C-alpha cells in the first residue's frame, strides 16, 4: 500500500508549477493587450481633439471672419498646433475662398494630423490678421 503512494510523489508539485506558468502567460498576454488598447485609445483621443480644433477654426472664420486668437487656442488645446491656408476657389467654386485648416498633435511618439477644408464667401481674414 505504501508503494503506490510513493509512485505519485511530486505529481502535485508539477501540476502547481504548470498551472502557475500558464496563468503567468495569460496575465502577461492580457497586460500586453491592455497596453495596446490604451495606445489605440490615446491616438483616437488626439485625433478627435485635432478634428475639434480644426472644426472650431473653420467655424470661427465662418462666423467672425477671423481665426481663433492664438492665446485662446493654446488655452483650449495646449498640446496641438494649427495652420490655416487660404486660396481662391476654382471651377464651380470660383468666387469663393478655400480655407484649409491642418491640426497636428502627438500621441506617445506617433504624430497625428487632421486636415479639414471649407469654401466660404469671406474675403481674406488671414490678410487682415497679418497686418
PEJO-V861051 format. One record per helix or strand of 3 or more residues. SS is the DSSP state (helix for helix, strand for strand). FROM is the first residue (numbers start at 1). TO is the last residue. If there is no record, write none. Layout:
BEGIN
SS & FROM & TO
SS & FROM & TO
END
This chain:
BEGIN
helix & 2 & 7
helix & 11 & 64
helix & 70 & 76
strand & 81 & 88
helix & 91 & 93
strand & 97 & 107
strand & 110 & 120
helix & 125 & 130
END
